[in-house]
Amino acid sequence: MASRIIYPTDDGGVAVIIPVLECGLTIEQIAAKDVPAGKAFKIVDSADIPTDRTFRAAWEYTA
């Protein structure tokens, strides 16, 4: 499973982090390092991220 880290942005969008696991960190460590402090995040399967970026501005993050 290829995973992605998602979190809500301040303007209401969704940020997607594509981790490089070969860096020696776990995906949880990458999230702790790269997600802004105080932001909720989810680790999701890459298949759950739409490949069509046409409506990316309309994506929503739900806890």
C-alpha positions as CSV (number, residue, x, y, z in Angstrom):
1,M,0.0,0.0,0.0
2,A,1.4,3.4,-1.0
3,S,0.3,5.9,1.6
4,R,-0.3,9.6,1.6
5,I,-0.6,12.1,4.5
6,I,-3.5,14.6,4.2
7,Y,-4.4,17.5,6.4
8,P,-6.6,20.6,6.1
9,T,-5.1,23.9,5.0
10,D,-5.9,27.2,6.5
11,D,-7.9,28.3,3.4
12,G,-10.2,25.3,3.5
13,G,-8.3,23.0,1.1
14,V,-6.5,19.8,1.6
15,A,-2.7,19.3,1.6
16,V,-1.3,16.0,0.4
17,I,2.1,14.9,1.4
18,I,3.7,12.1,-0.6
19,P,6.3,10.5,1.7
20,V,9.5,9.0,0.7
21,L,9.8,6.0,3.0
22,E,13.4,5.3,1.9
23,C,14.4,8.3,4.0
24,G,14.6,6.0,7.1
25,L,11.6,7.5,8.9
26,T,8.2,5.9,9.4
27,I,5.2,7.5,7.8
28,E,4.1,8.6,11.3
29,Q,7.5,10.3,11.9
30,I,7.2,12.0,8.6
31,A,3.7,13.3,9.5
32,A,5.0,14.5,12.9
33,K,7.8,16.3,11.1
34,D,6.0,17.8,8.1
35,V,2.4,18.5,9.2
36,P,2.1,21.9,10.7
37,A,1.7,21.9,14.5
38,G,-1.8,21.6,15.7
39,K,-3.2,20.3,12.4
40,A,-5.1,17.1,12.4
41,F,-4.0,14.6,9.7
42,K,-4.8,11.2,8.3
43,I,-2.7,8.6,6.6
44,V,-4.7,7.3,3.7
45,D,-4.1,4.9,0.8
46,S,-2.9,6.6,-2.3
47,A,-5.9,5.0,-4.2
48,D,-8.2,7.2,-2.1
49,I,-6.6,10.4,-3.6
50,P,-8.4,11.4,-6.8
51,T,-6.0,11.3,-9.8
52,D,-8.0,14.0,-11.7
53,R,-6.8,17.3,-10.3
54,T,-9.4,19.4,-12.1
55,F,-11.5,19.9,-9.0
56,R,-8.7,19.8,-6.5
57,A,-9.7,23.1,-5.0
58,A,-13.0,21.5,-4.0
59,W,-11.5,18.6,-2.1
60,E,-12.5,18.6,1.6
61,Y,-10.9,17.1,4.7
62,T,-13.2,15.4,7.1
63,A,-12.0,14.0,10.4
